[in-house]
Amino acid sequence: MNAKLETLIRLQQVDQEMARLQLALTALPKRLEAVEQELRKRKLALEQAEKAVAAEEAKRRRMESDLKDQQQKIIKYRDQSNSVKTNEQFHALQHEIGFVDQEIRRIEDVELASMIESENLDWLRGEARRGLAAHEAIIEEERHAIRVDSADRGQELDAHRKQRETLRAAADKDLLEEYDRLANSARKTPLARASVRRCMACQMALRPQHWNEIRDGALIHCESCGRMLYFDPSLEPEQQA
């Protein structure tokens, strides 16, 4: 292998690792936002469950008040029926009593349905509370894991920065300039390994002459993608070694 290229190969490996670490660090806030968004959803679900339970209880209290009003009417009409003097008055009061009896039965039916609904809503509220509590524990663990992960990756990144500075200082200046030019172009990597007579980055076949020259350590650019090509015999298939 071209000895000058070895430093650049290692530099590219470090640059790729730094890019991976940077990407991972960038993803950490998104990862945290995802779990916090789930937490907000669970809090909203609990809030809605609490409101639903409160609304049903308020509805039942109104029904209880209406029931008392109707029961008072029954008492009033029955007292009046004891003092009426004509059949017409008596029948009129009996009609009102019958109407109030129907209203009382309707209110009692609504109350019963409300009690069943309250039981269902109370169960849903309990589930929402348990789900929120469980997720709060999960998110706390996730926050801790993200803090640790962020610190670890930050340390790795600092170590790679120092290693990168050392490698750049040791690299051939002309090759480093070409490396930087390619790194700043649209290509993702400045160097590519040549193997089995191909550029492993773009898979373009190499001319036999170029293939032989690369194997001898010559610096050649891929005619297709423009990357600097290098040959590593340790990574070649056994039959090609």
RAWOUR-V558644 format. One record per residue. RES is the residue in one letter. SS is DSSP state (H for helix, E for strand, L for the rest). PSI is psi in whole degrees, -180 to 180 (NA if undefined). D_LAST is the distance of its C-alpha to the last C-alpha in Angstrom with 2 decimals. Layout:
BEGIN
[[RES:SS:PSI:D_LAST] [RES:SS:PSI:D_LAST]]
END
This chain:
BEGIN
[[M:L:144:13.13] [N:L:119:16.74] [A:H:-34:18.85] [K:H:-31:21.67] [L:H:-24:19.75] [E:H:-42:18.80] [T:H:-41:22.51] [L:H:-35:22.86] [I:H:-45:20.00] [R:H:-39:21.83] [L:H:-42:25.09] [Q:H:-40:24.04] [Q:H:-42:23.13] [V:H:-43:26.56] [D:H:-40:28.28] [Q:H:-40:26.91] [E:H:-40:28.02] [M:H:-40:31.38] [A:H:-40:31.78] [R:H:-43:31.15] [L:H:-41:33.73] [Q:H:-41:36.16] [L:H:-42:35.91] [A:H:-41:36.53] [L:H:-38:39.49] [T:H:-32:40.87] [A:H:-19:40.71] [L:H:-47:42.72] [P:H:-35:46.11] [K:H:-39:45.50] [R:H:-42:44.72] [L:H:-40:47.94] [E:H:-36:49.89] [A:H:-45:48.89] [V:H:-32:50.33] [E:H:-32:53.35] [Q:H:-40:54.03] [E:H:-37:54.14] [L:H:-43:56.52] [R:H:-39:58.76] [K:H:-41:58.84] [R:H:-36:59.93] [K:H:-41:62.57] [L:H:-41:63.89] [A:H:-41:64.02] [L:H:-41:66.05] [E:H:-43:68.31] [Q:H:-38:69.00] [A:H:-41:69.68] [E:H:-43:72.11] [K:H:-40:73.89] [A:H:-42:74.15] [V:H:-45:75.70] [A:H:-40:78.10] [A:H:-40:79.10] [E:H:-39:79.83] [E:H:-40:81.89] [A:H:-39:83.83] [K:H:-42:84.46] [R:H:-35:85.82] [R:H:-37:88.08] [R:H:-39:89.51] [M:H:-41:90.09] [E:H:-40:91.87] [S:H:-43:94.05] [D:H:-38:94.86] [L:H:-42:95.66] [K:H:-41:98.11] [D:H:-44:99.75] [Q:H:-37:100.22] [Q:H:-36:101.58] [Q:H:-37:104.09] [K:H:-42:105.16] [I:H:-48:105.79] [I:H:-43:107.98] [K:H:-47:109.83] [Y:H:-37:110.49] [R:H:-38:111.67] [D:H:-41:114.05] [Q:H:-35:115.37] [S:H:-23:115.81] [N:L:-16:118.22] [S:L:3:120.54] [V:L:157:120.55] [K:L:-13:123.85] [T:L:156:122.89] [N:H:-36:120.74] [E:H:-44:119.00] [Q:H:-41:117.90] [F:H:-47:116.83] [H:H:-36:114.74] [A:H:-43:113.19] [L:H:-39:112.10] [Q:H:-36:110.77] [H:H:-44:108.71] [E:H:-40:107.25] [I:H:-43:106.59] [G:H:-41:104.76] [F:H:-43:102.64] [V:H:-37:101.76] [D:H:-42:100.91] [Q:H:-41:98.41] [E:H:-38:96.88] [I:H:-44:96.63] [R:H:-38:94.81] [R:H:-45:92.43] [I:H:-40:91.70] [E:H:-38:91.19] [D:H:-43:88.70] [V:H:-40:86.81] [E:H:-43:86.90] [L:H:-45:85.49] [A:H:-38:82.65] [S:H:-38:82.05] [M:H:-42:81.87] [I:H:-43:79.24] [E:H:-38:77.29] [S:H:-39:77.55] [E:H:-42:76.09] [N:H:-45:73.10] [L:H:-37:72.65] [D:H:-38:72.99] [W:H:-43:70.23] [L:H:-39:67.98] [R:H:-42:68.83] [G:H:-42:67.90] [E:H:-41:64.54] [A:H:-39:63.95] [R:H:-45:64.87] [R:H:-40:62.59] [G:H:-40:59.70] [L:H:-45:60.27] [A:H:-42:60.50] [A:H:-41:57.26] [H:H:-33:55.44] [E:H:-38:56.88] [A:H:-40:55.34] [I:H:-45:51.97] [I:H:-31:52.08] [E:H:-42:53.01] [E:H:-40:49.96] [E:H:-40:47.84] [R:H:-43:49.36] [H:H:-44:48.60] [A:H:-39:44.99] [I:H:-40:44.62] [R:H:-45:46.17] [V:H:-45:43.82] [D:H:-44:40.79] [S:H:-43:41.94] [A:H:-44:42.46] [D:H:-46:39.06] [R:H:-34:37.19] [G:H:-41:39.40] [Q:H:-43:38.44] [E:H:-42:34.73] [L:H:-42:35.32] [D:H:-42:37.24] [A:H:-40:34.50] [H:H:-34:31.92] [R:H:-45:34.42] [K:H:-42:34.69] [Q:H:-38:30.95] [R:H:-43:30.77] [E:H:-42:33.49] [T:H:-44:31.71] [L:H:-41:28.46] [R:H:-37:30.46] [A:H:-30:32.42] [A:H:-13:29.35] [A:L:154:27.64] [D:L:131:28.04] [K:H:-42:31.22] [D:H:-43:30.29] [L:H:-37:27.00] [L:H:-38:28.93] [E:H:-42:31.53] [E:H:-38:29.06] [Y:H:-47:27.52] [D:H:-38:31.08] [R:H:-45:31.95] [L:H:-37:29.14] [A:H:-31:29.83] [N:L:-3:33.47] [S:L:-170:32.82] [A:L:-12:32.58] [R:L:147:28.83] [K:L:-30:27.98] [T:L:143:25.14] [P:L:-29:24.75] [L:E:153:20.94] [A:E:143:18.28] [R:E:138:14.51] [A:E:129:12.86] [S:E:144:10.30] [V:L:45:9.92] [R:L:32:12.45] [R:E:154:14.89] [C:E:121:16.80] [M:L:-8:16.54] [A:L:-49:20.15] [C:L:-5:21.94] [Q:L:18:19.46] [M:L:136:20.41] [A:E:144:18.27] [L:L:149:17.37] [R:L:144:18.62] [P:H:-40:16.27] [Q:H:-45:17.71] [H:H:-41:17.23] [W:H:-44:13.60] [N:H:-40:13.06] [E:H:-40:15.48] [I:H:-40:13.98] [R:H:-26:10.61] [D:L:-2:13.11] [G:L:9:14.89] [A:L:150:17.74] [L:L:112:19.80] [I:E:142:20.24] [H:E:145:22.10] [C:L:131:21.38] [E:L:-16:24.03] [S:L:-58:24.90] [C:L:-12:25.18] [G:L:-1:25.30] [R:L:154:22.96] [M:E:129:21.11] [L:E:144:17.41] [Y:E:158:14.70] [F:L:128:10.92] [D:L:102:9.52] [P:H:-24:5.92] [S:H:-18:7.47] [L:H:2:8.37] [E:L:149:5.62] [P:L:151:6.27] [E:H:-38:5.22] [Q:H:-17:5.70] [Q:H:-11:3.80] [A:L:NA:0.00]]
END
